[in-house]
Each structure stands twice: as structure tokens, then as C-alpha cells.
Amino acid sequence: MSSRMEIGFSLGSNLGDKIGNLRLAAREILAMEDAQLVGKSSLYETEPVDVKPEYQHLKFLNSVLVISSEVPAETWLERIGDLEVRLGRERDRTDKNAPRNLDVDIIFAGDRLIGSGGLTVPHPRWAERRFVVQPLAELQPDRVLPGMDRSVSDILNTLPGEDELIQLDAEW
């Protein structure tokens, strides 16, 4: 095993019991071997990004979960893929942005830069997506992800669309 590192996950859902889906996903991740909770952001209601017009009304709930683990990011990629399937995610091969009950992405894995085996870390579009940056800034505003020269909060301050996220009061 490698040394202990923090791993950040972006969680999203826009079908079914969205809060329940995210709650169950977080509980399942934290129950996996060698996962220790570092932080869990608030829930945010967000507009779907890059979806077909007929799905535009299906708002997402998004959050960020940060854990500490010695398990490598490549293993976590397999784990979250299995988790998504186990919790009922069906992938649409013709529409990668189709509605889904659960979507989990690895945002970062310590200070590692990874670009192989179907895994790119940090996530290639994390800094363009307010639904990732804002919850991450809530947890770790001063973090500078590998390959970046600015903190998460600095990136958040430069993103357009301040009104696109609604922070929810819901317990999850």
C-alpha cells in the first residue's frame, strides 16, 4: 500500500430520491476498507450541464466527499464504478450526460497527477464546474490541486454564474 492521502469525490444525482441516493453513496464509500471521513460538503441544487434539452428540467443535487485512505486512486476508481452499478446506475452509451441516479467522480487523489487506465486525476473539468468547485471550496478553500497554481477558493471567485447553485439545508 502507498502512503495515506486525501481523496476527493464529487457526488451527483438527478433521478429518483436524490438525497437518499447521495446519502447511500456516501455511507457506502465510508464503509469501504480504509476510508476515513475528512469532510462532507453541503448539498447543492444545480442546473444540469451539457444535457439534451429534454433533460434540462432534471436538476442535480451535488456534494463533495473527502476521505483519507492508503488505497490507491486506481482501486477507488474500480470501487466507485462498482458502487454506481450496485446502486442502480445505468450508463447510456449514446448519451454520456443522460440523467442518472448516481454519478461519482474522483476530483483529486493527494498530490498525484494520473492520466492512465481510464483515470485522469485531478478530474479534467473540475475547475470549470461550479457544482464541484463550490462544495470543494466549502471544505478545503486553500487546497491547490496538482497542476494548478491557484487555490480552490481563488478558482471559485473567477467562475461565472453565481446564481446557478442553491445550497440546501437538508441533512444527509
N, C-alpha and C positions, 0 to 999 in steps of 0.2 A: 504494500500500500504506500501511497505517496503521503506527503505531509498534509496536515489539516488545512483546509481553505474554506472560504465562504463562497457559496454558490447562490446566485440569484435566479429565481424563476418568475416569469410573467405568466399569470393565470387569467384566462378569459372564458366567458360563456355567453352565448346569446340565444340559447334554446332551452326550453323546459324550466325547471326550478333552478334558476341561475345562481342564487345564493347557496342553495343546497349543493349544487354541482361544485362550486368553488370550495365550500366548507369540506365536502367529502374529499376532494382532491388534496387540499392542504393536510387534512388528517391522515390520508394515505401516504403522502410524501413523508410526513413526520414520523410515521410508523415504520418506515423502511430502515434497514440496518444502517447505523452510523449517521443518522440525520438528527442534528440538534438545532432547534429553533434559535435563530438570531433575531429575526423580526418579521412582522406581517403587517403590511400597509392596510389602510382603509380600503373599502370598496369604492370604486368609481364607476358611474354610469357613463358610457361613451358612445359616440356615433360610430357605426361600422366604417372601416377604412377599406377602400378598393373592392367594394362588393357590387354585385349587379343591382340595378335599380329596384328590382322586386324584393330585395333583402334589406334595403336601406332602413326600413321601419324597425328592424330587429336590433334594438340597442344591445350593446355588450355591457356586462359587468366585468371589470378588470381589477386586478390586485397584483402586488408583488410579494413574494415569499422569499426570505433569505435564510439559508441554513448554513451550518458548519458541518463539514464532512471530510473524511480522508478518502472516500470513494471517488475515483476519477470522473471527470465530466462525461467521458465516453460511456461509462457504465450508467450514469444518471440519464443520458440520452435514451438508452435502452429501457431503463426503468420508467421514464415518463411516457415513452411510446406504448409500453405495455399497460400502464395506468390508464392512458386515454382510451385504449381499446377496451379494457376491462370495465371502464365506466361508461361505455356505450358510444364512443366517438366513431362515426362512420366517415371515412375520407372520400370525398368526391374527386375522382381523378381528373375530371374535366374542369373543375372549378375549385382551385385551392383556397378561395376565400368564401366558400359556401358556409351557411350557418352551421354552428356546432355547439354541442352541449358542453364541450370542454376543449380548451386549447392550452397547452403548457409549453413554454419555450424557455430554454436556458439563456439568460441575459449575459451572465458572466460566470467565470469559474476562477476565483482568486485573481492572480495576475497573469493567467495563461492566455496566450493567443493560439487558437486552434482553427485549422482550416482543412480538415480531412475527415474521411469516414462519414460523410453526411452531416458533420457538425462544424458550425462556424461560431466561434466564441471570441470576443463578445458578439452577440447577435448582430448581424449586419445592418439592421434598420432600427435598432433600439433608440438611437439618438434623434430619430426623425418622428418618433411616435410618442405623443404626449401621454397616451394611455399606459406607456411603460415608464417614461421619464418622471412624470409627476408622482406616481406611487413610490418609485425608487428614491426620489428626492425626499419624500416624507421620511423614509427610513435612513438613508445614507447620503445626505446632501453634499458632503465633502468628498465622497468617493470619486476617484478618477479611474475610469476603466482603461484597460490596456489599449494602447493605440490612440488614446485621446490626450489632449493637452489641457482640458478644462474639466471642472468638477460637474457632477450631475446637476447641481443647482444652477451653475452657470449655463449649462445647456438648456435647462428648463426655461431660464429667463430669456433665451433667444428664440424659443419656439413660438410660432403664431398660434392663434386660436385659443385664447384664454378661456373662452366660454364653452369649450367643447366637452369638458369633464364636469360631472356633478359628483361631489363627494357625498357618499351615503352615510347615514348614521347607523346602519344595520350592524348588528353583532354577527360575526361569522367566525 
